[in-house]
Structure formats: C-alpha cells, structure tokens
Amino acid sequence: MYDGPAELLTYFPDFRYWLVDLSQFTDQEVRGEAVLRLVLLAMKHVNDPDGIRRVCEIFDLMERLWQTESTAEVVALVLRYLATGSTTMTEADLRDAMEQHWPEGVTIMATIADNWLRQGIQQGILQGRREGLIDAISLGIRLRFGKEGLPLLPEIRRIEDIAVLEAIYDSFETIESLDDLRRIYARPQP
C-alpha cells in the first residue's frame, strides 16, 4: 500500500489487529475493570440467542457504574448498543429483563431515550434550518448577481455555522458586490 521511497518505509507504523471471538469465553473468563467487562459482555451477548437471559450480570455492572458520574455515559452507550444493535433482543425484552434485575435502569433508559429523541429533533431542526438558509442564499445570489455569483455557492454550502448563514441571508438588502458578500463569511467569527 506504500509506493514511496524505501528509506521512509521504516518510519511507517506497522499496526496489527487482534481479533477475539468473545463467544469462546465464559462470562467469568471475561475479566478486567468494570467498564471494560461491561462493554465486552454487551458485545458478547448483543446477538446471542440466549442473550436476554445473560444480561443480568450486565445490569449488575451497570447499576454499580451508574453511581459514578464518569462512567454514566458508558452505561448509556451500552444501553443504546443493546437496544439498537441486537438482532435477538427487542427493546421490550430488554425493558422486561431490566425491570426484574435493575428496576432503576428502566427509568434511566427512558431518560436516555428521551434525550436521544430531543437531540435528534434538535439536530434535524438545525439541519433543516441550515439547508433552508443555503437554498434562500442560493436564490438570492442568482437573482442579485446572476451567473457571476454561482462560483460562491460551493463555498457557502461548506458553511456549517447557522449564524454566519443568517448574516449572509440578512445582508442581501445592503451588499453591493460579490466581494461584500464574501467578506461576510470570510471574516473570523467571534
């Protein structure tokens, strides 16, 4: 994959990966710190046909880790992984097992799901707002500057900051030239 000078080859990292089939180990053989065990056991059982019965130990680990602020996010990620990544466990199965082995987890899972929904809605709204602004700016450039303004469109489409896009959109009443428009998004933003 390297076709440069042979002298430089010694400076390239030689990475190898280690593939481990977790299904070949018992749950007791999966060792390490609680966070590592939690993640490994979740990966081991996510598609296990008998996985829903095996999540008890996972819930025990989650309950211990949830108490620590620094690991709460890991617990949330593992819950999300189990709820969305499994082909053998439904969310209802997971919730039922959780009610039996870690009732507090059901409330936590609902809170996490609510947060995911809110984040998804917010991201969707922002993305929709961004796309709408880019469409409006594109139309404004075509109407105001004709074909001469078209080279600016790829630059404007790369802008992610909604505030900058709004500033461009709001400027159409006052700008005189394409250079005026470019200065709006070329200047450093606070």
C-alpha positions in Angstrom: 0.0 0.0 0.0 3.1 2.3 0.2 4.7 3.3 -3.1 7.2 5.9 -1.8 11.0 5.7 -1.2 12.1 2.6 0.6 14.1 4.7 3.1 10.9 6.1 4.5 9.2 2.7 5.0 10.9 2.3 8.4 9.0 5.3 9.7 5.6 4.0 8.8 3.7 2.3 11.7 3.1 -1.4 11.4 -0.3 -1.9 13.0 -1.8 -5.3 13.6 -5.2 -6.1 15.0 -6.2 -8.8 17.3 -9.5 -10.4 16.6 -11.1 -12.0 19.6 -14.2 -14.2 19.4 -15.8 -13.4 22.7 -18.3 -16.2 22.4 -15.4 -18.6 23.0 -15.1 -17.3 26.6 -17.4 -17.8 29.5 -18.7 -14.6 31.2 -16.4 -15.4 34.2 -13.4 -15.5 31.9 -14.1 -12.0 30.6 -12.1 -10.1 33.1 -10.9 -6.5 33.6 -12.1 -3.3 35.1 -15.9 -3.0 35.4 -16.2 -0.6 32.4 -14.2 -3.0 30.2 -16.2 -6.0 31.4 -19.5 -4.2 30.7 -18.5 -3.3 27.2 -17.1 -6.8 26.4 -20.1 -8.6 27.8 -22.5 -6.3 25.9 -20.6 -7.1 22.7 -20.6 -10.8 23.5 -24.3 -11.1 24.2 -25.8 -8.4 21.8 -26.7 -11.1 19.2 -26.7 -14.2 21.5 -29.9 -16.1 21.0 -30.0 -16.5 24.8 -28.7 -13.0 25.4 -31.7 -11.6 27.2 -31.2 -14.2 30.0 -27.5 -13.3 30.1 -27.9 -9.6 30.7 -28.3 -10.0 34.5 -24.6 -9.6 35.0 -24.5 -6.7 32.6 -27.3 -5.0 34.6 -25.3 -5.6 37.8 -22.3 -3.9 36.3 -24.5 -1.0 35.0 -26.0 -0.5 38.4 -22.6 -0.2 40.0 -21.2 2.1 37.3 -24.2 4.3 37.0 -23.4 5.6 40.5 -20.2 7.2 39.2 -20.6 10.3 37.1 -17.6 9.5 35.0 -19.0 6.1 33.8 -22.6 7.0 33.5 -22.1 7.9 29.8 -20.6 4.4 29.2 -23.7 2.9 30.7 -25.9 5.0 28.5 -23.9 3.9 25.4 -24.1 0.2 26.3 -27.9 0.5 26.9 -28.2 2.2 23.5 -26.0 -0.5 21.9 -28.1 -3.3 23.4 -31.4 -1.6 22.5 -30.5 -0.8 18.9 -27.8 -3.3 17.9 -29.3 -6.6 18.8 -31.0 -8.9 16.3 -32.2 -11.2 19.1 -33.4 -8.9 21.8 -36.2 -6.4 21.4 -36.4 -3.2 23.3 -39.4 -4.6 25.2 -37.4 -7.8 26.1 -34.6 -5.6 27.4 -37.0 -3.4 29.4 -38.7 -6.5 30.9 -35.4 -8.1 31.9 -34.3 -4.7 33.3 -37.5 -4.4 35.4 -36.6 -7.8 37.0 -32.9 -7.2 37.6 -32.4 -3.5 37.7 -35.7 -1.6 38.1 -33.9 1.8 38.3 -32.4 1.1 34.9 -35.9 1.3 33.3 -36.2 4.9 34.4 -32.7 5.7 33.3 -33.3 4.0 29.9 -36.4 6.1 29.4 -34.5 9.3 30.3 -31.7 8.3 27.9 -34.3 7.6 25.1 -36.0 10.9 25.7 -32.6 12.7 25.5 -31.8 10.9 22.2 -35.1 11.9 20.8 -34.6 15.5 21.8 -31.1 15.6 20.4 -32.3 14.0 17.2 -35.1 16.6 16.8 -32.7 19.5 17.6 -30.2 18.2 15.0 -33.0 17.8 12.5 -34.3 21.3 13.1 -30.8 22.8 12.8 -30.0 20.8 9.6 -33.4 21.9 8.1 -32.7 25.5 9.1 -29.2 25.3 7.5 -30.5 23.8 4.3 -33.3 26.3 4.1 -30.8 29.2 4.5 -28.5 27.8 1.9 -31.4 27.5 -0.6 -32.5 31.1 0.2 -28.9 32.4 -0.2 -28.5 30.5 -3.4 -31.7 32.0 -4.8 -30.6 35.5 -3.6 -27.2 35.2 -5.3 -28.8 34.1 -8.6 -31.4 36.9 -8.5 -28.9 39.6 -7.4 -25.7 38.6 -9.3 -26.8 36.1 -12.0 -24.2 33.7 -13.3 -21.3 35.7 -11.8 -22.4 34.7 -8.3 -22.5 30.9 -9.0 -18.8 30.3 -8.1 -19.6 31.4 -4.5 -22.2 28.6 -4.0 -19.8 25.8 -3.2 -18.0 28.0 -0.6 -21.3 28.9 1.0 -22.5 25.2 1.0 -19.5 24.3 3.1 -20.5 26.8 5.9 -21.9 24.9 8.9 -22.4 27.9 11.2 -26.1 28.9 11.2 -25.3 32.4 12.5 -22.9 33.0 9.5 -25.5 31.8 7.1 -28.1 34.1 8.7 -25.7 37.0 8.4 -25.3 36.3 4.7 -29.0 36.0 4.2 -29.7 39.2 6.1 -27.1 41.1 4.1 -28.8 40.9 0.7 -30.6 44.2 1.2 -27.3 46.1 1.7 -24.5 44.4 -0.1 -23.3 45.9 -3.4 -20.9 43.3 -4.7 -19.8 39.7 -4.5 -16.7 40.8 -2.6 -19.0 42.4 0.0 -20.8 39.1 0.3 -17.6 37.1 0.6 -16.3 39.4 3.3 -19.3 38.4 5.5 -18.3 34.8 5.7 -14.5 35.2 5.2 -14.1 37.3 8.4 -13.2 35.4 11.6 -16.4 34.8 13.7 -16.4 35.5 17.4 
